[in-house]
Every structure is written in C-alpha cells, then in structure tokens.
Amino acid sequence: MVVSTIIPNFLYLGKVSDTIDLNLFKQLQITHIFSCAGKVKNPDNYTSIIRCNFEDEDGVSIGTYLEDGLCFIENARLKGGRVFVHCLGGISRSPSIILAYLMYMTRYSLKDIYLYVHQCRNVISPNNGFMLQLLDLEMQLLGTESFSRAKLDWKRLSKQTHKTDLTVDSFSSLVIEKPSHPIRHQQQQQAVKIKIDSPPEYKVFFESKLSKYLTQTLTEQTLSDIKAAIQADDDLHKKVIEHISETTQKAYALCNEYPFITWRDLVEYIPKHINSTITTSTSHS
C-alpha cells in the first residue's frame, strides 16, 4: 500500500519503505517525519525527523511516544509543515500516533477517528494494548469511552456496518495557509503531558486564566470588528488566528506564566469567549 493521505496538505501515514520514493515525497512536500521504526531513508531531505523505535507488542507502554508525537506533529503544523508518520508497515504503531493526535486536537471520539483513518488506510490495526491506552487517553480527554474494552469492539469494525460522519472537511481547521509564530517544542510537550495527566479541575483553572487574558486583550473595537465579521458570515476561526498573531508577545507571556496553556487552547477558547462577550453586551444594550 502506498502513502495514505489523512489530511491533505498536512498529515500522511505509511510504512518505512515509502521514504525511498523521493519523487513522491517531493510531490507531497513532506517536511517532517515521525518514525516509529527508528529508520528513515534519505534523512537529509527533511526539515525535522524524530526517530523512536518501540516494539509492536500489547505490553509496550506508548504514553511517552504519544506525547512526543502530539508535540512533533503540532509544531510542524504551526510552522506550515507537512508530516509523514510511519512504522514498519503503517499498520499498528504509526496509526496509534495519528489516532492520538487527531483525538487530542479535535476531541472527536476514538471510534469516529478510527473509522475515518481506516477509510484513508484500510490496513490499520493497532494492537490491543495500544488501543487500550488510546481508550485511556479518550477517557482523560472526553470523559467517556467509545469502544468496549471487554468486547474489543475495534477488532470487529467493518465499512459495511460501521460508519462515521467525519470527512476530510471535519479536519480542515487543522490546515493553515501560512506558518504561525515559532512554538517552543519543550513548552508544548510539557503542556500536553500536564493536560493528559491532570484532573478535570485544571480545565476550569486554565479557562479562567484565558478569560482574564482575553478580557485584557480584546478591545471594544476588536469585538466590534469580530461581531461584524460574524454577521457577515466571515470565518471566525481566521479572525481568531489573526488576532493571536497581532498579540503574540502577550500570548507568549501567558503561555510562559502557565506552561499548561498551549496555543491550541487560545485558538479553541477565543471563539467561546468572543461569543459569550458579544452575547452579554447585546443583552445589556
């Protein structure tokens, strides 16, 4: 099987031998490679490579590799990069990294993401131990599990009887047209780890910090402009990105003071804050 496109112009999945095809990788404009097999052909052709070699066995703990993968892929995304994730066959280890990343970034259920990635690459089959650890992550992120641990539901999925509403458009917000400001890899890694390991009350705490930051940052004129954009059916997400770019230093200060706050948190939370602020101001007018 050839390289599988998970998100066009951003995220790709495959096997180690795929990296032999330099012409294909130049065509796809791959800049970053996350290798779960420790091997990469023609390494000098890429901006950044992470090599980790862990066994495809049920008893292997992959928590550290998931965190490394999340940070590596997200940093590449924010720099406008294109990422190829691979293991020996593109069946178990590398799909596990992709599943964790998409679940973390979108908060879609593991089952829906599994079905979507399976549509893109129908040979994926993470081993049972990896799937159980992904279910642990799903519980920490979403507070629920979309597969039955006892029944090992994921082993009986088929295109005929199991479908997802997720399409490539469901992930379009992850594709950026131009690089964002540089992100500190170590800082983002720490933020991911804290979120995965921390209890739910952390969410309340960091949202309060985000709210305070945004209250100080979003001027009445900015809110007025965004409100007009909403009424004109413009893309609020792009307005949010633009505003973060304009207030980079303040955002850096916030992330440095509270290292568990990531840039993704800012992107996710700003629309909520804006809508809440606009609703409140409208009700008082």
Phi and psi in degrees as GROMACS dihedral restraints (atoms count N, CA, C in turn):
[ dihedral_restraints ]
;  ai    aj    ak    al  type     phi  dphi    fc
    3     4     5     6     1   -80.2    20    10
    4     5     6     7     1   180.0    20    10
    6     7     8     9     1   -57.1    20    10
    7     8     9    10     1   134.5    20    10
    9    10    11    12     1  -103.0    20    10
   10    11    12    13     1   131.7    20    10
   12    13    14    15     1   -86.9    20    10
   13    14    15    16     1   116.9    20    10
   15    16    17    18     1   -91.0    20    10
   16    17    18    19     1   -49.5    20    10
   18    19    20    21     1  -131.6    20    10
   19    20    21    22     1   114.6    20    10
   21    22    23    24     1   -53.8    20    10
   22    23    24    25     1   140.0    20    10
   24    25    26    27     1    67.2    20    10
   25    26    27    28     1    17.4    20    10
   27    28    29    30     1  -150.6    20    10
   28    29    30    31     1   -58.7    20    10
   30    31    32    33     1  -127.2    20    10
   31    32    33    34     1   128.0    20    10
   33    34    35    36     1  -133.2    20    10
   34    35    36    37     1   152.6    20    10
   36    37    38    39     1  -134.3    20    10
   37    38    39    40     1   140.3    20    10
   39    40    41    42     1  -175.4    20    10
   40    41    42    43     1  -156.4    20    10
   42    43    44    45     1  -114.8    20    10
   43    44    45    46     1   164.9    20    10
   45    46    47    48     1   -61.2    20    10
   46    47    48    49     1   -36.4    20    10
   48    49    50    51     1   -67.8    20    10
   49    50    51    52     1   -16.3    20    10
   51    52    53    54     1   -61.9    20    10
   52    53    54    55     1   -28.9    20    10
   54    55    56    57     1   -71.2    20    10
   55    56    57    58     1    -6.8    20    10
   57    58    59    60     1   -69.0    20    10
   58    59    60    61     1   -30.7    20    10
   60    61    62    63     1   -81.7    20    10
   61    62    63    64     1    85.3    20    10
   63    64    65    66     1   -62.9    20    10
   64    65    66    67     1   -37.7    20    10
   66    67    68    69     1   -62.1    20    10
   67    68    69    70     1   -42.9    20    10
   69    70    71    72     1   -63.4    20    10
   70    71    72    73     1   -42.9    20    10
   72    73    74    75     1   -70.3    20    10
   73    74    75    76     1   -31.0    20    10
   75    76    77    78     1   -69.6    20    10
   76    77    78    79     1   -37.4    20    10
   78    79    80    81     1   -65.0    20    10
   79    80    81    82     1   -40.4    20    10
   81    82    83    84     1   -78.6    20    10
   82    83    84    85     1   -11.7    20    10
   84    85    86    87     1    60.1    20    10
   85    86    87    88     1    42.3    20    10
   87    88    89    90     1   -67.0    20    10
   88    89    90    91     1   129.0    20    10
   90    91    92    93     1  -115.1    20    10
   91    92    93    94     1   -25.5    20    10
   93    94    95    96     1  -129.4    20    10
   94    95    96    97     1   140.5    20    10
   96    97    98    99     1  -129.7    20    10
   97    98    99   100     1   129.4    20    10
   99   100   101   102     1  -111.1    20    10
  100   101   102   103     1   110.2    20    10
  102   103   104   105     1  -102.8    20    10
  103   104   105   106     1   123.2    20    10
  105   106   107   108     1   -93.4    20    10
  106   107   108   109     1     0.2    20    10
  108   109   110   111     1  -113.6    20    10
  109   110   111   112     1     1.3    20    10
  111   112   113   114     1    76.6    20    10
  112   113   114   115     1     2.9    20    10
  114   115   116   117     1  -125.0    20    10
  115   116   117   118     1   141.4    20    10
  117   118   119   120     1  -144.2    20    10
  118   119   120   121     1   125.4    20    10
  120   121   122   123     1   -80.4    20    10
  121   122   123   124     1   142.4    20    10
  123   124   125   126     1    55.0    20    10
  124   125   126   127     1    53.6    20    10
  126   127   128   129     1   -62.3    20    10
  127   128   129   130     1   -24.5    20    10
  129   130   131   132     1   -70.6    20    10
  130   131   132   133     1    -7.7    20    10
  132   133   134   135     1   -88.5    20    10
  133   134   135   136     1     2.6    20    10
  135   136   137   138     1  -125.4    20    10
  136   137   138   139     1   151.9    20    10
  138   139   140   141     1   -67.5    20    10
  139   140   141   142     1   -42.4    20    10
  141   142   143   144     1  -150.9    20    10
  142   143   144   145     1   141.7    20    10
  144   145   146   147     1  -136.7    20    10
  145   146   147   148     1   137.2    20    10
  147   148   149   150     1  -118.0    20    10
  148   149   150   151     1   127.2    20    10
  150   151   152   153     1  -111.6    20    10
  151   152   153   154     1   121.1    20    10
  153   154   155   156     1  -135.4    20    10
  154   155   156   157     1   139.7    20    10
  156   157   158   159     1  -124.9    20    10
  157   158   159   160     1    97.5    20    10
  159   160   161   162     1  -119.5    20    10
  160   161   162   163     1   150.2    20    10
  162   163   164   165     1   -75.4    20    10
  163   164   165   166     1   148.7    20    10
  165   166   167   168     1   -88.8    20    10
  166   167   168   169     1    71.9    20    10
  168   169   170   171     1  -133.1    20    10
  169   170   171   172     1   147.4    20    10
  171   172   173   174     1   -55.0    20    10
  172   173   174   175     1   -36.6    20    10
  174   175   176   177     1   -85.0    20    10
  175   176   177   178     1     0.8    20    10
  177   178   179   180     1   -80.1    20    10
  178   179   180   181     1   128.7    20    10
  180   181   182   183     1   -81.4    20    10
  181   182   183   184     1   126.0    20    10
  183   184   185   186     1  -113.4    20    10
  184   185   186   187     1    10.3    20    10
  186   187   188   189     1   -54.2    20    10
  187   188   189   190     1   -47.2    20    10
  189   190   191   192     1   -63.5    20    10
  190   191   192   193     1   -40.1    20    10
  192   193   194   195     1   -68.2    20    10
  193   194   195   196     1   -35.6    20    10
  195   196   197   198     1   -63.8    20    10
  196   197   198   199     1   -44.8    20    10
  198   199   200   201     1   -62.4    20    10
  199   200   201   202     1   -44.9    20    10
  201   202   203   204     1   -61.5    20    10
  202   203   204   205     1   -41.5    20    10
  204   205   206   207     1   -65.2    20    10
  205   206   207   208     1   -43.0    20    10
  207   208   209   210     1   -57.5    20    10
  208   209   210   211     1   -48.7    20    10
  210   211   212   213     1   -67.7    20    10
  211   212   213   214     1   -43.4    20    10
  213   214   215   216     1   -63.4    20    10
  214   215   216   217     1   -47.9    20    10
  216   217   218   219     1   -65.5    20    10
  217   218   219   220     1   -41.9    20    10
  219   220   221   222     1   -68.4    20    10
  220   221   222   223     1   -39.7    20    10
  222   223   224   225     1   -63.9    20    10
  223   224   225   226     1   -39.6    20    10
  225   226   227   228     1   -63.2    20    10
  226   227   228   229     1   -41.7    20    10
  228   229   230   231     1   -61.0    20    10
  229   230   231   232     1   -45.7    20    10
  231   232   233   234     1   -69.2    20    10
  232   233   234   235     1   -18.4    20    10
  234   235   236   237     1   -94.8    20    10
  235   236   237   238     1     5.2    20    10
  237   238   239   240     1    78.2    20    10
  238   239   240   241     1    20.1    20    10
  240   241   242   243     1   -84.7    20    10
  241   242   243   244     1   171.6    20    10
  243   244   245   246     1  -124.9    20    10
  244   245   246   247     1   130.6    20    10
  246   247   248   249     1  -114.4    20    10
  247   248   249   250     1   133.9    20    10
  249   250   251   252     1  -113.7    20    10
  250   251   252   253     1   121.6    20    10
  252   253   254   255     1  -108.4    20    10
  253   254   255   256     1   129.0    20    10
  255   256   257   258     1  -144.5    20    10
  256   257   258   259     1   160.1    20    10
  258   259   260   261     1  -134.0    20    10
  259   260   261   262     1  -155.6    20    10
  261   262   263   264     1   -66.0    20    10
  262   263   264   265     1   -45.5    20    10
  264   265   266   267     1  -121.5    20    10
  265   266   267   268     1    -2.6    20    10
  267   268   269   270     1    67.8    20    10
  268   269   270   271     1    34.6    20    10
  270   271   272   273     1  -115.1    20    10
  271   272   273   274     1   -45.0    20    10
  273   274   275   276     1  -120.3    20    10
  274   275   276   277     1   -58.3    20    10
  276   277   278   279     1   -69.3    20    10
  277   278   279   280     1   -54.3    20    10
  279   280   281   282     1   -66.1    20    10
  280   281   282   283     1   -38.9    20    10
  282   283   284   285     1   -60.4    20    10
  283   284   285   286     1   -31.8    20    10
  285   286   287   288     1   -62.8    20    10
  286   287   288   289     1   -39.9    20    10
  288   289   290   291     1   -64.3    20    10
  289   290   291   292     1   -44.6    20    10
  291   292   293   294     1   -62.7    20    10
  292   293   294   295     1   -45.0    20    10
  294   295   296   297     1   -60.5    20    10
  295   296   297   298     1   -43.3    20    10
  297   298   299   300     1   -64.1    20    10
  298   299   300   301     1   -44.1    20    10
  300   301   302   303     1   -61.9    20    10
  301   302   303   304     1   -49.6    20    10
  303   304   305   306     1   -65.1    20    10
  304   305   306   307     1   -37.0    20    10
  306   307   308   309     1   -67.5    20    10
  307   308   309   310     1   -42.4    20    10
  309   310   311   312     1   -64.2    20    10
  310   311   312   313     1   -42.0    20    10
  312   313   314   315     1   -78.1    20    10
  313   314   315   316     1   -31.3    20    10
  315   316   317   318     1  -109.1    20    10
  316   317   318   319     1   -22.6    20    10
  318   319   320   321     1    64.7    20    10
  319   320   321   322     1    20.7    20    10
  321   322   323   324     1   -72.7    20    10
  322   323   324   325     1   158.0    20    10
  324   325   326   327     1   -68.1    20    10
  325   326   327   328     1   153.9    20    10
  327   328   329   330     1   -60.0    20    10
  328   329   330   331     1   -39.3    20    10
  330   331   332   333     1   -63.3    20    10
  331   332   333   334     1   -46.0    20    10
  333   334   335   336     1   -63.6    20    10
  334   335   336   337     1   -42.7    20    10
  336   337   338   339     1   -67.2    20    10
  337   338   339   340     1   -39.8    20    10
  339   340   341   342     1   -58.7    20    10
  340   341   342   343     1   -46.5    20    10
  342   343   344   345     1   -63.7    20    10
  343   344   345   346     1   -39.7    20    10
  345   346   347   348     1   -64.7    20    10
  346   347   348   349     1   -48.9    20    10
  348   349   350   351     1   -64.4    20    10
  349   350   351   352     1   -35.1    20    10
  351   352   353   354     1   -64.6    20    10
  352   353   354   355     1   -34.8    20    10
  354   355   356   357     1   -64.1    20    10
  355   356   357   358     1   -34.8    20    10
  357   358   359   360     1   -77.4    20    10
  358   359   360   361     1   -32.8    20    10
  360   361   362   363     1  -146.1    20    10
  361   362   363   364     1    97.8    20    10
  363   364   365   366     1   -77.5    20    10
  364   365   366   367     1     5.6    20    10
  366   367   368   369     1   -99.5    20    10
  367   368   369   370     1    -0.8    20    10
  369   370   371   372     1   -64.1    20    10
  370   371   372   373     1   140.7    20    10
  372   373   374   375     1  -164.5    20    10
  373   374   375   376     1    74.3    20    10
  375   376   377   378     1   -56.2    20    10
  376   377   378   379     1   143.0    20    10
  378   379   380   381     1   -66.8    20    10
  379   380   381   382     1   165.1    20    10
  381   382   383   384     1   -60.1    20    10
  382   383   384   385     1   -37.5    20    10
  384   385   386   387     1   -64.3    20    10
  385   386   387   388     1   -40.9    20    10
  387   388   389   390     1   -64.9    20    10
  388   389   390   391     1   -42.4    20    10
  390   391   392   393     1   -64.5    20    10
  391   392   393   394     1   -38.3    20    10
  393   394   395   396     1   -64.2    20    10
  394   395   396   397     1   -37.0    20    10
  396   397   398   399     1   -71.3    20    10
  397   398   399   400     1   -32.6    20    10
  399   400   401   402     1   -68.6    20    10
  400   401   402   403     1   -33.8    20    10
  402   403   404   405     1   -66.1    20    10
  403   404   405   406     1   -36.9    20    10
  405   406   407   408     1   -58.7    20    10
  406   407   408   409     1   -44.8    20    10
  408   409   410   411     1   -64.3    20    10
  409   410   411   412     1   -41.4    20    10
  411   412   413   414     1   -61.0    20    10
  412   413   414   415     1   -42.3    20    10
  414   415   416   417     1   -62.5    20    10
  415   416   417   418     1   -40.0    20    10
  417   418   419   420     1   -69.6    20    10
  418   419   420   421     1   -34.8    20    10
  420   421   422   423     1   -84.8    20    10
  421   422   423   424     1   -40.8    20    10
  423   424   425   426     1  -113.2    20    10
  424   425   426   427     1   -13.9    20    10
  426   427   428   429     1    75.5    20    10
  427   428   429   430     1    16.7    20    10
  429   430   431   432     1  -155.2    20    10
  430   431   432   433     1   168.1    20    10
  432   433   434   435     1  -126.8    20    10
  433   434   435   436     1   131.9    20    10
  435   436   437   438     1   -94.5    20    10
  436   437   438   439     1    -5.5    20    10
  438   439   440   441     1  -120.4    20    10
  439   440   441   442     1   153.4    20    10
  441   442   443   444     1   -87.1    20    10
  442   443   444   445     1   121.1    20    10
  444   445   446   447     1   -64.1    20    10
  445   446   447   448     1   -41.0    20    10
  447   448   449   450     1   -66.7    20    10
  448   449   450   451     1   -38.9    20    10
  450   451   452   453     1   -89.7    20    10
  451   452   453   454     1    -9.7    20    10
  453   454   455   456     1    51.4    20    10
  454   455   456   457     1    52.6    20    10
  456   457   458   459     1   -52.5    20    10
  457   458   459   460     1   -34.8    20    10
  459   460   461   462     1   -62.9    20    10
  460   461   462   463     1   -18.8    20    10
  462   463   464   465     1   -80.2    20    10
  463   464   465   466     1   -10.8    20    10
  465   466   467   468     1  -115.6    20    10
  466   467   468   469     1    17.2    20    10
  468   469   470   471     1   -74.4    20    10
  469   470   471   472     1   143.0    20    10
  471   472   473   474     1  -144.9    20    10
  472   473   474   475     1   153.5    20    10
  474   475   476   477     1   -64.1    20    10
  475   476   477   478     1   -29.0    20    10
  477   478   479   480     1   -72.8    20    10
  478   479   480   481     1   -39.2    20    10
  480   481   482   483     1  -105.8    20    10
  481   482   483   484     1   -14.2    20    10
  483   484   485   486     1  -129.2    20    10
  484   485   486   487     1   123.0    20    10
  486   487   488   489     1  -132.9    20    10
  487   488   489   490     1   157.5    20    10
  489   490   491   492     1  -124.4    20    10
  490   491   492   493     1   150.5    20    10
  492   493   494   495     1   -81.6    20    10
  493   494   495   496     1    -7.7    20    10
  495   496   497   498     1   -69.2    20    10
  496   497   498   499     1   136.5    20    10
  498   499   500   501     1  -130.5    20    10
  499   500   501   502     1   178.4    20    10
  501   502   503   504     1   -59.1    20    10
  502   503   504   505     1   -30.3    20    10
  504   505   506   507     1   -66.2    20    10
  505   506   507   508     1   -23.2    20    10
  507   508   509   510     1   -64.9    20    10
  508   509   510   511     1   -18.0    20    10
  510   511   512   513     1  -115.2    20    10
  511   512   513   514     1    12.1    20    10
  513   514   515   516     1   -62.6    20    10
  514   515   516   517     1   -28.6    20    10
  516   517   518   519     1   -68.5    20    10
  517   518   519   520     1   -15.5    20    10
  519   520   521   522     1   -80.0    20    10
  520   521   522   523     1   -15.6    20    10
  522   523   524   525     1   -91.3    20    10
  523   524   525   526     1   123.6    20    10
  525   526   527   528     1  -111.9    20    10
  526   527   528   529     1   146.2    20    10
  528   529   530   531     1   -81.9    20    10
  529   530   531   532     1   -25.8    20    10
  531   532   533   534     1  -143.5    20    10
  532   533   534   535     1   153.4    20    10
  534   535   536   537     1   -61.2    20    10
  535   536   537   538     1   143.6    20    10
  537   538   539   540     1   -86.4    20    10
  538   539   540   541     1  -177.1    20    10
  540   541   542   543     1   -66.9    20    10
  541   542   543   544     1   150.3    20    10
  543   544   545   546     1   -55.4    20    10
  544   545   546   547     1   139.4    20    10
  546   547   548   549     1  -112.1    20    10
  547   548   549   550     1   137.0    20    10
  549   550   551   552     1   -76.1    20    10
  550   551   552   553     1   116.5    20    10
  552   553   554   555     1   -58.9    20    10
  553   554   555   556     1   -47.3    20    10
  555   556   557   558     1   -62.6    20    10
  556   557   558   559     1   -39.9    20    10
  558   559   560   561     1   -64.2    20    10
  559   560   561   562     1   -44.3    20    10
  561   562   563   564     1   -65.4    20    10
  562   563   564   565     1   -38.2    20    10
  564   565   566   567     1   -62.1    20    10
  565   566   567   568     1   -42.6    20    10
  567   568   569   570     1   -63.4    20    10
  568   569   570   571     1   -40.2    20    10
  570   571   572   573     1   -64.1    20    10
  571   572   573   574     1   -43.3    20    10
  573   574   575   576     1   -61.7    20    10
  574   575   576   577     1   -45.8    20    10
  576   577   578   579     1   -62.2    20    10
  577   578   579   580     1   -43.6    20    10
  579   580   581   582     1   -61.7    20    10
  580   581   582   583     1   -42.5    20    10
  582   583   584   585     1   -65.6    20    10
  583   584   585   586     1   -39.6    20    10
  585   586   587   588     1   -68.3    20    10
  586   587   588   589     1   -37.6    20    10
  588   589   590   591     1   -90.2    20    10
  589   590   591   592     1   -11.0    20    10
  591   592   593   594     1   -96.0    20    10
  592   593   594   595     1   154.5    20    10
  594   595   596   597     1   -72.6    20    10
  595   596   597   598     1   165.3    20    10
  597   598   599   600     1   -58.1    20    10
  598   599   600   601     1   -27.4    20    10
  600   601   602   603     1   -63.9    20    10
  601   602   603   604     1   -18.0    20    10
  603   604   605   606     1   -61.1    20    10
  604   605   606   607     1   -36.7    20    10
  606   607   608   609     1   -60.7    20    10
  607   608   609   610     1   -44.3    20    10
  609   610   611   612     1   -61.6    20    10
  610   611   612   613     1   -42.0    20    10
  612   613   614   615     1   -64.7    20    10
  613   614   615   616     1   -50.0    20    10
  615   616   617   618     1   -74.4    20    10
  616   617   618   619     1   -25.5    20    10
  618   619   620   621     1   -68.2    20    10
  619   620   621   622     1   -33.0    20    10
  621   622   623   624     1   -66.9    20    10
  622   623   624   625     1   -37.9    20    10
  624   625   626   627     1   -67.8    20    10
  625   626   627   628     1   -41.0    20    10
  627   628   629   630     1   -62.5    20    10
  628   629   630   631     1   -42.5    20    10
  630   631   632   633     1   -61.8    20    10
  631   632   633   634     1   -42.7    20    10
  633   634   635   636     1   -63.3    20    10
  634   635   636   637     1   -43.9    20    10
  636   637   638   639     1   -60.5    20    10
  637   638   639   640     1   -45.3    20    10
  639   640   641   642     1   -70.9    20    10
  640   641   642   643     1   -34.7    20    10
  642   643   644   645     1   -61.4    20    10
  643   644   645   646     1   -37.3    20    10
  645   646   647   648     1   -77.7    20    10
  646   647   648   649     1   -26.4    20    10
  648   649   650   651     1   -93.1    20    10
  649   650   651   652     1   -41.1    20    10
  651   652   653   654     1   -80.6    20    10
  652   653   654   655     1   108.8    20    10
  654   655   656   657     1   -78.3    20    10
  655   656   657   658     1   166.4    20    10
  657   658   659   660     1   -60.9    20    10
  658   659   660   661     1   -36.9    20    10
  660   661   662   663     1   -65.6    20    10
  661   662   663   664     1   -40.8    20    10
  663   664   665   666     1   -62.8    20    10
  664   665   666   667     1   -45.4    20    10
  666   667   668   669     1   -61.4    20    10
  667   668   669   670     1   -40.3    20    10
  669   670   671   672     1   -62.5    20    10
  670   671   672   673     1   -42.6    20    10
  672   673   674   675     1   -63.7    20    10
  673   674   675   676     1   -43.3    20    10
  675   676   677   678     1   -68.1    20    10
  676   677   678   679     1   -38.4    20    10
  678   679   680   681     1   -61.2    20    10
  679   680   681   682     1   -41.8    20    10
  681   682   683   684     1   -63.9    20    10
  682   683   684   685     1   -37.7    20    10
  684   685   686   687     1   -64.9    20    10
  685   686   687   688     1   -40.3    20    10
  687   688   689   690     1   -62.9    20    10
  688   689   690   691     1   -44.2    20    10
  690   691   692   693     1   -65.8    20    10
  691   692   693   694     1   -26.4    20    10
  693   694   695   696     1   -90.1    20    10
  694   695   696   697     1     5.5    20    10
  696   697   698   699     1    63.4    20    10
  697   698   699   700     1    28.1    20    10
  699   700   701   702     1   -75.2    20    10
  700   701   702   703     1   166.9    20    10
  702   703   704   705     1   -78.1    20    10
  703   704   705   706     1   108.3    20    10
  705   706   707   708     1   -63.4    20    10
  706   707   708   709     1   -35.0    20    10
  708   709   710   711     1   -58.6    20    10
  709   710   711   712     1   -42.9    20    10
  711   712   713   714     1   -66.0    20    10
  712   713   714   715     1   -37.1    20    10
  714   715   716   717     1   -63.2    20    10
  715   716   717   718     1   -38.8    20    10
  717   718   719   720     1   -63.9    20    10
  718   719   720   721     1   -46.4    20    10
  720   721   722   723     1   -59.5    20    10
  721   722   723   724     1   -44.2    20    10
  723   724   725   726     1   -60.5    20    10
  724   725   726   727     1   -41.6    20    10
  726   727   728   729     1   -68.2    20    10
  727   728   729   730     1   -40.0    20    10
  729   730   731   732     1   -61.1    20    10
  730   731   732   733     1   -41.3    20    10
  732   733   734   735     1   -61.6    20    10
  733   734   735   736     1   -36.4    20    10
  735   736   737   738     1   -73.7    20    10
  736   737   738   739     1   -21.2    20    10
  738   739   740   741     1  -119.6    20    10
  739   740   741   742     1    38.9    20    10
  741   742   743   744     1   -56.5    20    10
  742   743   744   745     1   -46.6    20    10
  744   745   746   747     1   -63.4    20    10
  745   746   747   748     1   -39.5    20    10
  747   748   749   750     1   -66.7    20    10
  748   749   750   751     1   -38.5    20    10
  750   751   752   753     1   -66.9    20    10
  751   752   753   754     1   -40.4    20    10
  753   754   755   756     1   -59.9    20    10
  754   755   756   757     1   -41.7    20    10
  756   757   758   759     1   -61.0    20    10
  757   758   759   760     1   -41.6    20    10
  759   760   761   762     1   -64.3    20    10
  760   761   762   763     1   -47.3    20    10
  762   763   764   765     1   -66.4    20    10
  763   764   765   766     1   -31.8    20    10
  765   766   767   768     1   -72.4    20    10
  766   767   768   769     1   -37.2    20    10
  768   769   770   771     1   -70.8    20    10
  769   770   771   772     1   -38.0    20    10
  771   772   773   774     1  -125.0    20    10
  772   773   774   775     1    88.3    20    10
  774   775   776   777     1   -65.8    20    10
  775   776   777   778     1    -9.5    20    10
  777   778   779   780     1   -85.1    20    10
  778   779   780   781     1    -3.6    20    10
  780   781   782   783     1   -91.3    20    10
  781   782   783   784     1   122.1    20    10
  783   784   785   786     1  -104.1    20    10
  784   785   786   787     1   168.3    20    10
  786   787   788   789     1   -64.5    20    10
  787   788   789   790     1   -31.2    20    10
  789   790   791   792     1   -63.0    20    10
  790   791   792   793     1   -36.1    20    10
  792   793   794   795     1   -60.8    20    10
  793   794   795   796     1   -41.8    20    10
  795   796   797   798     1   -61.8    20    10
  796   797   798   799     1   -45.6    20    10
  798   799   800   801     1   -63.2    20    10
  799   800   801   802     1   -39.7    20    10
  801   802   803   804     1   -73.5    20    10
  802   803   804   805     1   -37.1    20    10
  804   805   806   807     1   -87.4    20    10
  805   806   807   808     1   -29.2    20    10
  807   808   809   810     1   -56.7    20    10
  808   809   810   811     1   -46.0    20    10
  810   811   812   813     1   -59.0    20    10
  811   812   813   814     1   -38.9    20    10
  813   814   815   816     1   -61.3    20    10
  814   815   816   817     1   -45.2    20    10
  816   817   818   819     1   -65.1    20    10
  817   818   819   820     1   -43.6    20    10
  819   820   821   822     1   -62.1    20    10
  820   821   822   823     1   -48.8    20    10
  822   823   824   825     1   -61.6    20    10
  823   824   825   826     1   -40.7    20    10
  825   826   827   828     1   -64.2    20    10
  826   827   828   829     1   -43.2    20    10
  828   829   830   831     1   -65.7    20    10
  829   830   831   832     1   -43.1    20    10
  831   832   833   834     1   -66.5    20    10
  832   833   834   835     1   -40.4    20    10
  834   835   836   837     1   -61.6    20    10
  835   836   837   838     1   -43.5    20    10
  837   838   839   840     1   -65.1    20    10
  838   839   840   841     1   -44.9    20    10
  840   841   842   843     1   -67.2    20    10
  841   842   843   844     1   -33.4    20    10
  843   844   845   846     1   -68.8    20    10
  844   845   846   847     1   -39.5    20    10
  846   847   848   849     1   -68.7    20    10
  847   848   849   850     1   -25.8    20    10
  849   850   851   852     1   -87.7    20    10
  850   851   852   853     1   -10.1    20    10
